[in-house]
Structure formats: structure tokens, C-alpha cells
């Protein structure tokens, strides 16, 4: 019996690997007779796998799409959630991309057509590696609505909730008109879902947090996709979050010499450049979203600092020095 079970699993794996399998070739791969292949196919059919036979000189079998996912039975929402998770896994940079893609292909192959259309409409781009798990607070229905608009290239109208109960300007957010955008990409960044779109009213690219979007139905007319500045989604979105207006570089970048071994600095530098200058000295080139933030990031190294440039970085160190001195002498 174990030998038969192992053979059934091998047969199923082969059927999932390609569309059509001649029965003679299956028999050769499994090292059994064509009659045994027929019996094993019948056993898989009894388990619920939709295997169909095709005729011809090289007649054989194929794994067709079915109405359910045997032998594990998922409802529609579970199947879609599994497909989304596998798509995200293909972009994590965790070394499982190829296996996740094979698993996604296997799951999609046995899905009914209505579910295949839904997951085919969902295209996820990860712009950070490793990518944290996306925000579970986003409802799957809203996520599918956004992805469908991206896939169909249809203008999307939605209400966008502010970060606080009231807008930044103190006005009631309910009075804010809906946003009108051309949705281009659904992306993950820092554990959240974001919609990258061309804002029709502001005539510029914008990123919107998906958990703050309430889509309005129906969607608008179809549009012709625009080309992103630079052409790369990951670099463009990374630049947006760095505050560099679409560039993949930081808006503030400076150079210092640290009285610390290069090996010790490089272990704690994510995207900086470290150059060894001696046993206990190294050059560090680092970027950040503001000059005070850059000075603070460099200051976390427990070492003396020589500022090479630019002058804005020197001013930022002086600014932080005054702030820290005031904090040290302040009376509680």
C-alpha cells in the first residue's frame, strides 16, 4: 500500500508539471505498465481530481480544472487568500520564490475558472526585501476591488480616510470629495498594502494606503497606462517613501570618517558605503530623509566623528548637539 500511495503522489506531481502527458511516457516515468497508469488515474479521480483522457496517436491524460480543490476542500475566499499569500511569497527574497511560484501554478491549475480570473487580476509588486507580512486589516473584498481596477485599467473613485478622525486642516473628512485616480500598481511596503496611482485632480503620482481606501462603485472609464519616471516600480515607490520625489536615492546623503573598525560599522549599515581607512578608522557614506535624521543615524555609532561633507550635515550635528545639551540640563 505505501508503494501505491507514493506512486499516486508521483503521478499527481507529473500531471501538475505539464498540461498533456502521453500514457506511454507516464508509464516510463513511473516504471509501471500502461494498465497500472489507468488504474492509478481512476484512483485519483475517486479522490476528486479532475483528470481527463485525450485521444490520438499519443493519447494520454491531463489534469483539468475542477469545481473544487481536492483532496483539501477550500471555499472561494480561502482559495483566493492562499493564492495571494503565494504571490507575496514569490517576492519576499527569502529563498522560496521558485517553490512558491510552483505552488501557485499547482493551485491555480485545479481552480475553477471563476477563481482563476480573480487571482489573475491580482498582481503584487514587493518593493522592500525582505517584505514584511502585509497588513491583515485590509478586507479581502476591498483588496480584490483595487486589484481588479488595476488589471482592467479603469479609473477608480474612492473615499480616502485621514490618518486621524479629523483631517489635517481640521475639516470634517466627510466633506472631502472623492479621489479620482488611474490605478497602476498594488504594492507592499513596510507591512502595508499601497495603491500606486496617477491622481487625475492633482496631475501627479500618488501612493495611497489600502486600509484607508473605500472604493466607490462602479469604476470609471478605461485609461491608457502611463510610464513611471525611471520605469521601475520598486525604485519609484522606494524613492517616494524616502522623500526623494521618485528617485531611488535618499534626498540627503553625507560622508563622515568614524574612528571605528569598518567591520563593526558595516554590520549595522543597511544601504551605506563603508570603506576601511585603517585598523580603527573607516569612511561612511550614508543617506536619510532629512539632515537631522542622517546626523542621528551616524551618531548611534559609539565613536568619534569627522564630517567630510556636505555643510548641511555639519549644521545638523550642531543642531542636534544644542538639542541634546538642552535635554541634559533641563529640569524635570
C-alpha positions in Angstrom: 0.0 0.0 0.0 2.8 2.6 0.8 4.3 1.9 -2.6 0.9 2.5 -4.3 0.4 5.8 -2.3 3.9 7.0 -3.2 3.2 6.2 -6.9 -0.1 8.1 -6.8 1.7 11.2 -5.4 4.3 10.9 -8.2 1.6 10.6 -10.8 -0.2 13.6 -9.5 3.1 15.6 -9.4 3.7 14.7 -13.0 0.2 15.7 -14.1 0.6 19.1 -12.4 4.0 19.7 -14.0 2.7 19.9 -17.6 -0.6 20.0 -19.4 -0.6 16.8 -21.5 1.0 13.5 -20.7 1.0 10.6 -23.1 0.1 7.4 -21.3 3.2 5.6 -22.6 5.5 8.4 -21.3 3.8 8.3 -17.9 4.3 4.6 -17.7 8.0 5.1 -18.4 8.5 7.8 -15.9 6.7 5.8 -13.2 8.3 2.5 -14.3 4.9 0.7 -14.4 2.7 -0.6 -17.2 0.1 1.5 -19.0 -2.6 -0.6 -17.4 -1.3 0.4 -13.9 -1.3 4.0 -15.0 -5.0 3.6 -16.0 -5.8 2.2 -12.5 -3.9 4.9 -10.7 -5.7 7.6 -12.7 -9.0 6.0 -11.7 -7.9 6.2 -8.1 -7.1 9.9 -8.3 -10.5 10.5 -10.0 -12.2 8.8 -7.0 -10.3 11.2 -4.7 -11.8 14.1 -6.7 -9.0 15.1 -9.1 -10.5 16.1 -12.5 -8.2 14.0 -14.8 -9.4 13.8 -18.3 -8.2 11.5 -21.1 -7.3 12.7 -24.6 -7.2 10.6 -27.7 -4.8 10.4 -30.6 -1.6 8.7 -31.6 -0.1 9.8 -28.2 -3.3 9.5 -26.2 -2.9 10.2 -22.5 -4.1 12.3 -19.6 -4.2 15.8 -18.3 -5.2 17.4 -15.0 -8.2 19.6 -15.8 -9.8 22.5 -13.9 -12.4 21.3 -11.4 -15.2 22.8 -9.3 -13.3 22.3 -6.1 -9.7 21.7 -4.8 -9.3 18.0 -3.8 -8.4 16.5 -1.5 -8.2 19.7 0.6 -11.5 21.5 0.1 -11.3 25.3 0.3 -14.1 27.7 0.0 -13.7 30.6 -2.6 -12.3 33.1 -0.1 -9.8 30.6 1.3 -8.6 29.7 -2.2 -8.1 33.4 -3.1 -6.3 34.1 0.2 -4.0 31.1 -0.5 -3.2 32.5 -4.0 -2.5 36.0 -2.6 -0.1 34.5 0.1 1.7 32.6 -2.6 2.1 35.6 -4.8 3.6 37.6 -1.9 5.9 34.7 -1.1 7.3 34.9 -4.7 8.6 38.5 -3.9 10.0 38.1 -0.4 13.6 37.4 -1.2 13.6 34.7 1.4 14.8 32.0 -1.0 11.4 30.4 -1.5 10.4 32.3 -4.6 10.7 29.3 -7.1 8.9 26.9 -4.8 6.1 29.5 -4.1 5.7 30.0 -7.9 5.4 26.3 -8.5 2.8 26.0 -5.7 0.8 28.9 -7.1 0.8 27.2 -10.5 -0.4 24.0 -9.0 -3.2 25.7 -7.0 -4.3 27.7 -10.0 -4.4 24.7 -12.3 -7.2 23.0 -10.3 -9.2 26.1 -9.6 -12.5 26.7 -11.3 -12.5 29.4 -13.9 -14.3 32.0 -11.7 -11.4 31.9 -9.1 -8.7 31.8 -11.7 -10.0 35.1 -13.2 -9.9 36.6 -9.7 -6.3 35.7 -8.9 -5.1 36.5 -12.4 -6.3 40.1 -11.8 -4.2 40.4 -8.7 -0.6 41.4 -9.5 1.5 42.3 -6.4 4.8 44.1 -6.5 7.0 43.9 -3.5 9.4 46.9 -3.2 11.2 46.0 0.0 13.3 42.9 0.7 12.6 41.1 2.9 9.0 42.1 2.7 7.0 42.1 6.0 3.7 40.4 6.1 1.1 42.8 4.6 -1.5 44.5 6.9 -4.2 41.9 7.7 -6.7 44.8 8.4 -7.3 45.3 4.7 -10.5 43.5 3.8 -10.0 40.9 1.0 -13.1 42.4 -0.8 -11.6 45.9 -1.0 -8.2 44.4 -2.0 -9.8 42.5 -4.8 -11.7 45.6 -6.0 -8.5 47.6 -6.1 -6.6 44.8 -8.0 -9.5 44.4 -10.4 -9.3 48.1 -11.3 -5.6 47.9 -11.8 -6.0 44.8 -14.0 -8.8 46.3 -16.0 -7.1 49.8 -16.3 -10.3 51.5 -15.1 -10.5 54.9 -13.4 -11.1 54.4 -9.7 -13.1 56.7 -7.4 -12.7 56.3 -3.6 -13.1 58.0 -0.3 -9.7 58.3 1.5 -9.8 58.5 5.3 -7.2 60.7 7.0 -4.7 59.3 9.5 -6.7 60.9 12.3 -10.5 61.1 12.8 -10.4 64.7 11.5 -8.4 65.9 8.6 -5.0 67.7 9.0 -6.7 71.0 8.3 -9.4 70.5 10.9 -12.2 70.0 8.4 -14.7 67.1 8.5 -13.2 64.3 6.3 -16.8 63.5 5.2 -16.9 66.8 3.3 -13.8 65.9 1.3 -14.6 65.0 -2.3 -13.7 61.5 -3.5 -10.3 60.9 -5.1 -10.2 60.1 -8.8 -7.2 58.1 -9.9 -5.8 55.9 -12.6 -4.6 52.8 -10.6 -1.4 51.3 -11.9 0.1 49.0 -9.3 -0.8 47.3 -6.0 2.3 47.1 -3.8 3.5 46.1 -0.4 5.8 48.2 1.7 6.7 48.0 5.4 3.9 45.6 6.2 1.1 47.6 4.4 -0.7 47.5 1.1 -0.5 50.6 -1.0 -2.1 51.6 -4.3 0.2 53.5 -6.7 -1.9 55.6 -9.0 -2.0 58.8 -11.1 -4.1 61.3 -9.4 -6.3 63.0 -12.0 -7.1 66.1 -10.0 -3.6 66.7 -8.8 -2.0 65.5 -12.0 0.8 63.7 -10.2 1.7 60.2 -9.0 0.4 59.3 -5.5 0.6 56.3 -3.2 -2.5 55.5 -1.0 -2.7 53.2 1.9 -5.2 50.5 1.0 -6.6 50.3 4.5 -7.8 53.9 4.3 -9.4 53.5 0.9 -13.2 52.9 0.5 -13.8 52.3 -3.2 -16.9 53.7 -4.9 -18.7 51.5 -7.4 -18.9 51.5 -10.3 -15.5 52.2 -11.6 -14.9 54.8 -14.4 -13.8 54.6 -18.0 -10.7 52.7 -19.2 -7.4 54.5 -19.5 -4.1 54.1 -21.2 -1.3 53.2 -18.7 1.3 55.9 -18.0 5.0 55.3 -17.8 6.5 55.7 -14.4 9.5 58.0 -14.0 12.5 55.7 -14.3 10.3 52.8 -15.5 10.9 50.7 -12.3 8.1 50.3 -9.8 10.3 49.2 -6.9 12.8 52.1 -7.3 10.0 54.6 -7.8 8.0 53.6 -4.7 11.1 53.3 -2.6 12.1 56.8 -3.6 8.6 58.1 -2.7 8.8 56.7 0.8 12.4 58.1 1.2 11.1 61.5 0.3 13.2 61.8 -2.8 10.3 62.5 -5.3 10.5 59.3 -7.2 14.3 58.8 -7.2 15.7 55.6 -5.7 18.3 57.7 -3.7 17.9 59.4 -0.4 17.3 63.2 -0.5 20.1 63.8 2.0 23.4 62.0 1.7 26.6 62.7 3.6 30.1 61.4 4.2 31.9 61.1 7.5 35.0 59.4 9.0 34.3 57.2 12.0 37.0 56.2 14.5 35.8 52.6 14.5 36.7 49.4 12.6 35.0 49.1 9.2 33.8 45.6 10.0 31.9 46.8 13.1 30.3 49.6 11.1 29.2 47.5 8.1 27.3 45.1 10.3 24.9 47.9 11.3 24.7 49.7 7.9 21.9 48.7 5.7 22.5 50.6 2.5 25.5 52.8 3.3 29.0 52.5 1.8 31.8 51.6 4.2 35.5 52.0 3.3 38.3 50.8 5.6 40.9 53.5 6.2 43.0 51.8 8.9 42.6 49.4 11.8 40.3 51.7 13.7 39.1 54.2 11.1 36.6 54.0 8.2 34.8 56.2 5.8 31.0 56.0 5.8 28.6 57.4 3.1 25.0 57.2 4.2 21.7 58.7 3.2 18.4 59.6 5.0 15.2 61.5 4.5 16.5 64.7 6.4 19.8 66.1 7.6 19.0 65.8 11.4 17.9 62.2 10.8 21.1 61.5 9.0 23.2 63.0 11.8 21.2 61.0 14.4 21.8 57.8 12.4 25.5 58.4 12.3 25.6 59.4 16.0 24.3 55.9 17.0 27.9 54.6 16.4 29.8 54.9 19.6 32.8 56.6 18.0 34.4 60.0 17.3 33.1 61.5 14.0 34.9 63.7 11.4 32.4 65.3 9.0 33.7 65.3 5.4 30.6 66.9 4.0 28.3 68.5 2.9 27.9 71.6 5.1 24.3 70.7 5.8 25.4 67.6 7.7 27.8 69.7 9.8 24.9 72.1 10.6 22.7 69.1 11.5 25.2 67.8 14.0 25.4 71.3 15.6 21.6 71.5 15.8 21.4 68.1 17.5 24.3 69.0 19.8 22.3 72.0 21.1 19.2 70.0 21.4 20.9 67.2 23.3 22.7 69.7 25.6 19.4 71.4 26.5 17.8 68.0 27.2 20.7 67.1 29.5 20.4 70.3 31.6 16.6 70.6 31.6 14.9 70.4 35.0 12.1 67.8 35.2 
